[in-house]
Amino acid sequence: MSDRSQPPSHRLFVAVSTPETVRGEIAKAQNELRQALSEGAVRWTRAEHFHLTLRFLGNVGVEHIDALKDKLRLACRDFTPMKVRAKRIGFFPERGFPRVIWVSVCDNDEKLAQLHGAIQIATGEFTSEPAENEFAAHITLGRAKKIGRREANTLAGFATRMRQRSFGEWIVDGLELFQSELRPDGAHHTALARIPLGGPV
């Protein structure tokens, strides 16, 4: 029996990028956390990967990517640019030992949540990844590897001190479809398409 190779696919996600100035301010806070925690306690996100994920799709066949882009353009057509801000740090889960450390992203009109819902619907046929019932807009700073009681208490103290800390505002006028490649030195992200908000289909 002959072997049949799997059709080519890309590991994809849909996200909102952050401007360099905001990434720089978030990186400062990340460095403060890094210095306060034990080495190896957290796998830190590289600053160039600071983004707001709207939908992780997993592996999508390359033959479906053009159709996916079309669906994303349709979903974004009815949205206009929105002002968002990044502020404070938090964790998943909120209680106990943190697994994910993040910066919150919010807007005044909850348009981000509406955009997230539209993207979930638009991409549903292209992924087997479960849909998110609740949307907590965030930028991941790191994922815990070895968090003990001391580190958990340290993070809780930082969260309290950074409750009012702002990392900047920017106008979201589009989103990106990214390809993520897992390499020995970590994930590498490549933008395959930029989809404007309120743009032509």
Residue, then its C-alpha position, 0 to 999 in steps of 0.5 A: m500500500s503506497d503512502r499518501s503524504q498529507p496536503p500542505s497546511h499552515r499553523l494560523f492565527v488571527a490577531v491585532s498587532t501592537p505598535e512599537t511604542v506600546r510594545g516597548e512599554i510592555a517590555k519594560a514591565q515584562n523586564e521588571l517581572r523577569q528580574a523579580l522571578s526565579e530564572g526559568a520560572v516563566r517562558w517569556t514572550r518575545a516583544e516582537h510577538f506582543h499581539l492581541t489574538l482574536r482566533f487561533l486556527g491551528n493547521v489550515g490547508v493552504e488550498h483554503i487560505d484564500a477563502l479564509k482571507d475572503k471570509l475575514r474581509l467580509a467579517c471586518r467590512d462592518f467595523t470601523p477603526m477603534k481606539v484601544r489601550a493596554k493597561r495593568i497586568g493579570f493572570f489566568p487563572e485569577r486565583g491560585f498559581p498563575r499559568v499565563i501572565w498578560v496585559s489587558v487590552c480594552d476599548n470604551d465601546e466593547k467593539l473589540a468583543q464584537l470583532h472577536g465574535a465576528i471573527q470566530i463565526a467567520t473562521g469556524e469552517f476553517t478550524s477544529e479548535p474550540a470557540e471561546n465562549e468568553f473573550a478576555a482581550h489580552i497580550t501574553l507576557g509569558r507562560a508559567k513553567k515553575i511557579g511556586r508560592r514565592e513567585a505567585n506572591t511576587l506576581a500578585g504584588f506586581a498586579t496590585r502595583m500595576r493596577q493603574r499602569s498604562f502601556g499606551e493607546w492606539i487605533v486599531d484599523g485592521l487585523e492580520l492573518f499570521q502563520s506561526e512556525l515552531r522552530p528550535d529557537g521558538a515560534h516565528h510569526t509571518a503575516l500572510a495578509r492584513i485585513p482592514l476594518g471597514g475596507p472593501v471585500 
